Amino acid sequence: MKTEFFCRRGLKGLVLVGAAALALGSGGAGAQVPPGGGPPPSGFGSPPGGALQAPPGGGPPGGGLMPFAPPPLTPVEKLVTELPPPMPGANLPVPPLAPDAPMSSADPRDLQGTWFHNQILEFRMQRDMYGALAPYNMAGAKVLARRVNSLKNGAPFINASATCRPPGPQWQRDLNMPFQIFQSKDWIEFVFEEYHGRWQVILDPAKAPRPAQKNYMGYSVGHWVGDTLVVETSDFRQALWLAVDGTPLSVNGKLVQRIRKVDNGDHTPFLEIITTIVDPAYYTRPWSVVRTFGWHPGRTVFDEYNCEEQIGDPTVSADAGLIPEPKD
């Protein structure tokens, strides 16, 4: 099995050609909190407002609060929480912008330029943007468990990344490599260093109807709500892995991305992308995660990336050492 590491400034990120490399080990991953704050993560079993609540009629003598016992785990929660934990995430050091660096356009609807992931890479999307557990149903929990345990057992499954196919918008954006945005009045296109990936958002569907054949990256239509670009992506060619560990999205699932450019006047503009996963096949309700991407015009010239060598090199197995995933 050949693992694709990406190296920047002497540091190696732990991103694989697929989930295969996660057989290297395991660790924890934290919850995601929106930039600038938001409600503190409640964690599993915490009631609204925190883990301690005063009972009706007041608390115990002395003014203390009565502990609030968490409810027992459901079978789905038990299955998911007892899986081997994901590897700890890491991010790559990126130098600060130079005082004379070119800046993003002052137009909040102009997203063009080069952006770079500025959060710790998460190998498994376990919690939503407020810290609550992802709302798996039993079918989704079983898919995740199957994929995670395949890594643990040393027989990871083939996925799009392992065979150099587009891995879907969420996984593509999540990797710690830069991407560029180009746009016109009819479309916006994200071009990624990793996998030579491209994600096209159609702003005028009349000029770009749905293709006859479904795409790996799906079909994305966007519109502006104020200064936020709202993008709905569906019609995937195949089911997706939303993260390296195999967080699932069924072939009929949908991603709703809310993208806005934030400029606080401190010479550090960033993109905020809130992604809502809508997939009744695997989840009991829609749920959202948030990612941010810093402005980095110095990364406009991409480093060479050759994913194809892992399936074109005669000394390497065409499937990168992975096995087919069982069908549901």
Secondary structure as a PSIPRED ss2 file (coil, helix, strand):
# PSIPRED VFORMAT (PSIPRED V4.0)

   1 M C   1.000  0.000  0.000
   2 K C   1.000  0.000  0.000
   3 T C   1.000  0.000  0.000
   4 E C   1.000  0.000  0.000
   5 F C   1.000  0.000  0.000
   6 F E   0.000  0.000  1.000
   7 C E   0.000  0.000  1.000
   8 R E   0.000  0.000  1.000
   9 R C   1.000  0.000  0.000
  10 G C   1.000  0.000  0.000
  11 L E   0.000  0.000  1.000
  12 K E   0.000  0.000  1.000
  13 G E   0.000  0.000  1.000
  14 L C   1.000  0.000  0.000
  15 V C   1.000  0.000  0.000
  16 L C   1.000  0.000  0.000
  17 V C   1.000  0.000  0.000
  18 G C   1.000  0.000  0.000
  19 A H   0.000  1.000  0.000
  20 A H   0.000  1.000  0.000
  21 A H   0.000  1.000  0.000
  22 L H   0.000  1.000  0.000
  23 A H   0.000  1.000  0.000
  24 L H   0.000  1.000  0.000
  25 G C   1.000  0.000  0.000
  26 S C   1.000  0.000  0.000
  27 G C   1.000  0.000  0.000
  28 G C   1.000  0.000  0.000
  29 A C   1.000  0.000  0.000
  30 G C   1.000  0.000  0.000
  31 A C   1.000  0.000  0.000
  32 Q C   1.000  0.000  0.000
  33 V C   1.000  0.000  0.000
  34 P C   1.000  0.000  0.000
  35 P C   1.000  0.000  0.000
  36 G C   1.000  0.000  0.000
  37 G C   1.000  0.000  0.000
  38 G C   1.000  0.000  0.000
  39 P C   1.000  0.000  0.000
  40 P C   1.000  0.000  0.000
  41 P C   1.000  0.000  0.000
  42 S C   1.000  0.000  0.000
  43 G C   1.000  0.000  0.000
  44 F C   1.000  0.000  0.000
  45 G C   1.000  0.000  0.000
  46 S C   1.000  0.000  0.000
  47 P C   1.000  0.000  0.000
  48 P C   1.000  0.000  0.000
  49 G C   1.000  0.000  0.000
  50 G C   1.000  0.000  0.000
  51 A C   1.000  0.000  0.000
  52 L E   0.000  0.000  1.000
  53 Q E   0.000  0.000  1.000
  54 A C   1.000  0.000  0.000
  55 P C   1.000  0.000  0.000
  56 P C   1.000  0.000  0.000
  57 G C   1.000  0.000  0.000
  58 G C   1.000  0.000  0.000
  59 G C   1.000  0.000  0.000
  60 P C   1.000  0.000  0.000
  61 P C   1.000  0.000  0.000
  62 G C   1.000  0.000  0.000
  63 G C   1.000  0.000  0.000
  64 G C   1.000  0.000  0.000
  65 L C   1.000  0.000  0.000
  66 M E   0.000  0.000  1.000
  67 P E   0.000  0.000  1.000
  68 F C   1.000  0.000  0.000
  69 A C   1.000  0.000  0.000
  70 P C   1.000  0.000  0.000
  71 P C   1.000  0.000  0.000
  72 P C   1.000  0.000  0.000
  73 L C   1.000  0.000  0.000
  74 T C   1.000  0.000  0.000
  75 P H   0.000  1.000  0.000
  76 V H   0.000  1.000  0.000
  77 E H   0.000  1.000  0.000
  78 K H   0.000  1.000  0.000
  79 L H   0.000  1.000  0.000
  80 V H   0.000  1.000  0.000
  81 T H   0.000  1.000  0.000
  82 E C   1.000  0.000  0.000
  83 L C   1.000  0.000  0.000
  84 P C   1.000  0.000  0.000
  85 P C   1.000  0.000  0.000
  86 P C   1.000  0.000  0.000
  87 M C   1.000  0.000  0.000
  88 P C   1.000  0.000  0.000
  89 G C   1.000  0.000  0.000
  90 A C   1.000  0.000  0.000
  91 N C   1.000  0.000  0.000
  92 L C   1.000  0.000  0.000
  93 P C   1.000  0.000  0.000
  94 V C   1.000  0.000  0.000
  95 P C   1.000  0.000  0.000
  96 P C   1.000  0.000  0.000
  97 L C   1.000  0.000  0.000
  98 A C   1.000  0.000  0.000
  99 P C   1.000  0.000  0.000
 100 D C   1.000  0.000  0.000
 101 A C   1.000  0.000  0.000
 102 P C   1.000  0.000  0.000
 103 M C   1.000  0.000  0.000
 104 S C   1.000  0.000  0.000
 105 S C   1.000  0.000  0.000
 106 A C   1.000  0.000  0.000
 107 D C   1.000  0.000  0.000
 108 P C   1.000  0.000  0.000
 109 R C   1.000  0.000  0.000
 110 D C   1.000  0.000  0.000
 111 L C   1.000  0.000  0.000
 112 Q C   1.000  0.000  0.000
 113 G E   0.000  0.000  1.000
 114 T E   0.000  0.000  1.000
 115 W E   0.000  0.000  1.000
 116 F E   0.000  0.000  1.000
 117 H E   0.000  0.000  1.000
 118 N C   1.000  0.000  0.000
 119 Q C   1.000  0.000  0.000
 120 I C   1.000  0.000  0.000
 121 L C   1.000  0.000  0.000
 122 E C   1.000  0.000  0.000
 123 F C   1.000  0.000  0.000
 124 R C   1.000  0.000  0.000
 125 M C   1.000  0.000  0.000
 126 Q C   1.000  0.000  0.000
 127 R E   0.000  0.000  1.000
 128 D C   1.000  0.000  0.000
 129 M C   1.000  0.000  0.000
 130 Y C   1.000  0.000  0.000
 131 G C   1.000  0.000  0.000
 132 A C   1.000  0.000  0.000
 133 L E   0.000  0.000  1.000
 134 A C   1.000  0.000  0.000
 135 P C   1.000  0.000  0.000
 136 Y E   0.000  0.000  1.000
 137 N C   1.000  0.000  0.000
 138 M H   0.000  1.000  0.000
 139 A H   0.000  1.000  0.000
 140 G H   0.000  1.000  0.000
 141 A H   0.000  1.000  0.000
 142 K H   0.000  1.000  0.000
 143 V H   0.000  1.000  0.000
 144 L H   0.000  1.000  0.000
 145 A H   0.000  1.000  0.000
 146 R H   0.000  1.000  0.000
 147 R H   0.000  1.000  0.000
 148 V H   0.000  1.000  0.000
 149 N H   0.000  1.000  0.000
 150 S H   0.000  1.000  0.000
 151 L H   0.000  1.000  0.000
 152 K H   0.000  1.000  0.000
 153 N C   1.000  0.000  0.000
 154 G C   1.000  0.000  0.000
 155 A C   1.000  0.000  0.000
 156 P C   1.000  0.000  0.000
 157 F E   0.000  0.000  1.000
 158 I C   1.000  0.000  0.000
 159 N C   1.000  0.000  0.000
 160 A C   1.000  0.000  0.000
 161 S H   0.000  1.000  0.000
 162 A H   0.000  1.000  0.000
 163 T H   0.000  1.000  0.000
 164 C C   1.000  0.000  0.000
 165 R C   1.000  0.000  0.000
 166 P C   1.000  0.000  0.000
 167 P C   1.000  0.000  0.000
 168 G C   1.000  0.000  0.000
 169 P H   0.000  1.000  0.000
 170 Q H   0.000  1.000  0.000
 171 W H   0.000  1.000  0.000
 172 Q H   0.000  1.000  0.000
 173 R H   0.000  1.000  0.000
 174 D H   0.000  1.000  0.000
 175 L C   1.000  0.000  0.000
 176 N C   1.000  0.000  0.000
 177 M C   1.000  0.000  0.000
 178 P C   1.000  0.000  0.000
 179 F E   0.000  0.000  1.000
 180 Q E   0.000  0.000  1.000
 181 I E   0.000  0.000  1.000
 182 F E   0.000  0.000  1.000
 183 Q E   0.000  0.000  1.000
 184 S C   1.000  0.000  0.000
 185 K C   1.000  0.000  0.000
 186 D C   1.000  0.000  0.000
 187 W E   0.000  0.000  1.000
 188 I E   0.000  0.000  1.000
 189 E E   0.000  0.000  1.000
 190 F E   0.000  0.000  1.000
 191 V E   0.000  0.000  1.000
 192 F E   0.000  0.000  1.000
 193 E C   1.000  0.000  0.000
 194 E H   0.000  1.000  0.000
 195 Y H   0.000  1.000  0.000
 196 H H   0.000  1.000  0.000
 197 G C   1.000  0.000  0.000
 198 R E   0.000  0.000  1.000
 199 W E   0.000  0.000  1.000
 200 Q E   0.000  0.000  1.000
 201 V E   0.000  0.000  1.000
 202 I E   0.000  0.000  1.000
 203 L C   1.000  0.000  0.000
 204 D C   1.000  0.000  0.000
 205 P H   0.000  1.000  0.000
 206 A H   0.000  1.000  0.000
 207 K H   0.000  1.000  0.000
 208 A C   1.000  0.000  0.000
 209 P C   1.000  0.000  0.000
 210 R C   1.000  0.000  0.000
 211 P C   1.000  0.000  0.000
 212 A C   1.000  0.000  0.000
 213 Q C   1.000  0.000  0.000
 214 K C   1.000  0.000  0.000
 215 N E   0.000  0.000  1.000
 216 Y C   1.000  0.000  0.000
 217 M C   1.000  0.000  0.000
 218 G C   1.000  0.000  0.000
 219 Y E   0.000  0.000  1.000
 220 S E   0.000  0.000  1.000
 221 V E   0.000  0.000  1.000
 222 G E   0.000  0.000  1.000
 223 H E   0.000  0.000  1.000
 224 W E   0.000  0.000  1.000
 225 V E   0.000  0.000  1.000
 226 G C   1.000  0.000  0.000
 227 D C   1.000  0.000  0.000
 228 T E   0.000  0.000  1.000
 229 L E   0.000  0.000  1.000
 230 V E   0.000  0.000  1.000
 231 V E   0.000  0.000  1.000
 232 E E   0.000  0.000  1.000
 233 T E   0.000  0.000  1.000
 234 S E   0.000  0.000  1.000
 235 D C   1.000  0.000  0.000
 236 F E   0.000  0.000  1.000
 237 R C   1.000  0.000  0.000
 238 Q C   1.000  0.000  0.000
 239 A C   1.000  0.000  0.000
 240 L E   0.000  0.000  1.000
 241 W E   0.000  0.000  1.000
 242 L C   1.000  0.000  0.000
 243 A C   1.000  0.000  0.000
 244 V C   1.000  0.000  0.000
 245 D C   1.000  0.000  0.000
 246 G C   1.000  0.000  0.000
 247 T C   1.000  0.000  0.000
 248 P E   0.000  0.000  1.000
 249 L E   0.000  0.000  1.000
 250 S C   1.000  0.000  0.000
 251 V C   1.000  0.000  0.000
 252 N C   1.000  0.000  0.000
 253 G C   1.000  0.000  0.000
 254 K E   0.000  0.000  1.000
 255 L E   0.000  0.000  1.000
 256 V E   0.000  0.000  1.000
 257 Q E   0.000  0.000  1.000
 258 R E   0.000  0.000  1.000
 259 I E   0.000  0.000  1.000
 260 R E   0.000  0.000  1.000
 261 K E   0.000  0.000  1.000
 262 V E   0.000  0.000  1.000
 263 D C   1.000  0.000  0.000
 264 N C   1.000  0.000  0.000
 265 G C   1.000  0.000  0.000
 266 D C   1.000  0.000  0.000
 267 H C   1.000  0.000  0.000
 268 T C   1.000  0.000  0.000
 269 P C   1.000  0.000  0.000
 270 F E   0.000  0.000  1.000
 271 L E   0.000  0.000  1.000
 272 E E   0.000  0.000  1.000
 273 I E   0.000  0.000  1.000
 274 I E   0.000  0.000  1.000
 275 T E   0.000  0.000  1.000
 276 T E   0.000  0.000  1.000
 277 I E   0.000  0.000  1.000
 278 V E   0.000  0.000  1.000
 279 D C   1.000  0.000  0.000
 280 P C   1.000  0.000  0.000
 281 A C   1.000  0.000  0.000
 282 Y C   1.000  0.000  0.000
 283 Y E   0.000  0.000  1.000
 284 T C   1.000  0.000  0.000
 285 R C   1.000  0.000  0.000
 286 P C   1.000  0.000  0.000
 287 W E   0.000  0.000  1.000
 288 S E   0.000  0.000  1.000
 289 V E   0.000  0.000  1.000
 290 V E   0.000  0.000  1.000
 291 R E   0.000  0.000  1.000
 292 T E   0.000  0.000  1.000
 293 F E   0.000  0.000  1.000
 294 G E   0.000  0.000  1.000
 295 W E   0.000  0.000  1.000
 296 H C   1.000  0.000  0.000
 297 P H   0.000  1.000  0.000
 298 G H   0.000  1.000  0.000
 299 R H   0.000  1.000  0.000
 300 T C   1.000  0.000  0.000
 301 V C   1.000  0.000  0.000
 302 F C   1.000  0.000  0.000
 303 D C   1.000  0.000  0.000
 304 E C   1.000  0.000  0.000
 305 Y C   1.000  0.000  0.000
 306 N C   1.000  0.000  0.000
 307 C C   1.000  0.000  0.000
 308 E C   1.000  0.000  0.000
 309 E H   0.000  1.000  0.000
 310 Q H   0.000  1.000  0.000
 311 I H   0.000  1.000  0.000
 312 G H   0.000  1.000  0.000
 313 D C   1.000  0.000  0.000
 314 P C   1.000  0.000  0.000
 315 T C   1.000  0.000  0.000
 316 V C   1.000  0.000  0.000
 317 S C   1.000  0.000  0.000
 318 A C   1.000  0.000  0.000
 319 D C   1.000  0.000  0.000
 320 A C   1.000  0.000  0.000
 321 G C   1.000  0.000  0.000
 322 L C   1.000  0.000  0.000
 323 I E   0.000  0.000  1.000
 324 P C   1.000  0.000  0.000
 325 E C   1.000  0.000  0.000
 326 P C   1.000  0.000  0.000
 327 K C   1.000  0.000  0.000
 328 D C   1.000  0.000  0.000
